[in-house]
Amino acid sequence: MSNVSKNKIQGSWDHLLTEIDPPKTDQTPDRSDSVSEITLPSTVDRRIQTPVSSSFVKKDKTSVFEEGRQKVYTVSEINRVIKKQLEGQHPKLWLKGEISNFKAHGSGHYYFSLKDSQSQINGVMFKTYNRRLPFQLENGMEVVAFGKITVYEPRGQYQLFCENMEPAGAGALAKAFEQLKKKLKTQGFFDEDKKKSLPPYPREVAVITSPTGAAIKDVLNVLTRRSKRIQVTVIPTRVQGDGASQEIVKAIQRVDQLNYFDVVILTRGGGSMEDLWCFNEEEVAKAIYYCQVPLVSAVGHEIDFTISDFVADLRVPTPSAGAEIVSQGEQELREKLGFFNQSLKRSFHQRIFNNKKQIVFYQKRLVSPEKFLRDCTLRVDDWSQRLIQSSVRFTKNLRLKIQLKRKELRDPLNKLQKDRDKEKYLKKQLFWLMEQKLLHLKKDFQKKIRLLESLNPLGVLDRGYGILRSKGRVIQSVKDLSPNHLFLGKGAEPKTSKQKNTEIEVELKDGFISAEILKIKEKEKL
Amino acid sequence: MSFEKKLSRLEEIVQKMEAGEMTLDESLKLFEEGIKLSRECFNEINTAEQRVKKLVAVSEDGSPVLEEFEEKQT
């Protein structure tokens, strides 16, 4: 120690140890009285001083700080001792705690602390170990870590040297689950197009499960009820805890290699996330992925989802559902067979029925010779009947005509006489008519004559009238005479007055009178 | 003929019968075959005996070694 610090220490104790002399060095210290309450954590700086009480003074007035002074260790020496002791006393162990101060070093090594509510311990996980972790460490994550307590001498620190780590507690488990799920998904382990379809009518069914659990009971119940044909082979494995995932992997690989099974059901009953954790292991996922036999994952209850569910060719919510889906085809097949049977019979009978119908139809249309003959006979009858009737009529008519003609022919004299009579009669008629006509004409003529006679102007004379004439021309009106009493007459040219008074002649019934016009007086018009 | 093959042949026959364009002789033959197949398939799913075994080991030739499986009471 430097002089300065030594003085410092001496100085601070001085006021308490005024009466104390340093003890003789040949005295061995009495350890039973020594106070050893000071056990500072190794990381605490020794330069931090705590107040010292008088209990550090022993009965024999020697200081406890003088104990063991005969052997003064070096730092390295003491660290080595501690290392030996610590590492020798503690074999590998499992430690539970929360991750904090996590640092992923550039070298790939992890450095962190594990703590609980009251204390913490350093932790380190080298790359070789931590790269096998299926999940990513985060501060705050609950884990169980497996390793050895070691001491890092150069720093005088002890720590847990981690070889393995698992998530613990629901939160951590859920996180690890999400991490693995994401990782496998991006690597394509969940790809839909890689998933195989289940065979519709499997015969050999493998069931990987616990032989004593509830799952196998459920599966067998359903299968025996729904199918007689399916042959079940149980492959017993552990479904929980250490080593379970390895057993499951082995079982899946066996199924794959055997080339005997048509489908395999991986199943277990319900449980917590920890219980079902083996179905979330990466190795199980890979085994399922590479398995050539179609695999149904029926783990836990409806709400449980495990990684195996995502990788499997089909996920069902419960063990019973797994058994049902596998026997589904056969169930439907019963129905199908029933339909096929019916359909076969129906279409066959239908066909036969149709054929029968056709036959009958054609049969009907097929005219039998008898029928044909009958028809013809009827027709012939009909026609011949009509023919006879009409010919009878015809001959009747003809006969009548012939009769008549014959009658005529038989009496030619009769006819002649008749003609003669007719002639006479007609002649008579003619003459009579002629007479009548003549008579009529005569009468008519006579009538006309009388009329004519009545119109004879000379007859007028008989009645006392007279006809006046001038130079032979008749004078009808006073106008016919000119003032000179010369006759003008119609169309007559006026004569000169050289002439003397007109001599007019009057004809009476029995003679003529010559006269001279004395005076003319025109009648007044009425 | 395997079970699946029988089934698909049966389906084929049913379809043909329903389509109906065959001679009488052909339809008779097919009907017979169909009924026979459906009977065989029906028998296979009805009269089979179910066995439950457990896998014990794999023999040298790659076939499984099976034993009776007994449901144990938990």
Interface residues (C-beta under 8 A of the other chain):
Chain A: P200 Y201 R203 A206 P211 T212 G213 A214 I216 K217 L220 L223 T224 S227 K228 R229 I230 Q231 V232 T233 V234 I235 P236 R254 Q257 L258 N259 Y260 E330 L333 R334 L337 F340 N341 S343 L344 K345 S347 F348 Q350 R351 N355
Chain B: F3 E4 L7 L10 E11 I13 V14 M17 E18 G20 L24 S27 F31 G34 I35 S38 C41 F42 E44 I45 N46 T47 A48 E49 Q50 R51 V52 K53 K54 L55 V58 G62 S63 P64 L66 F69 E71 K72 T74
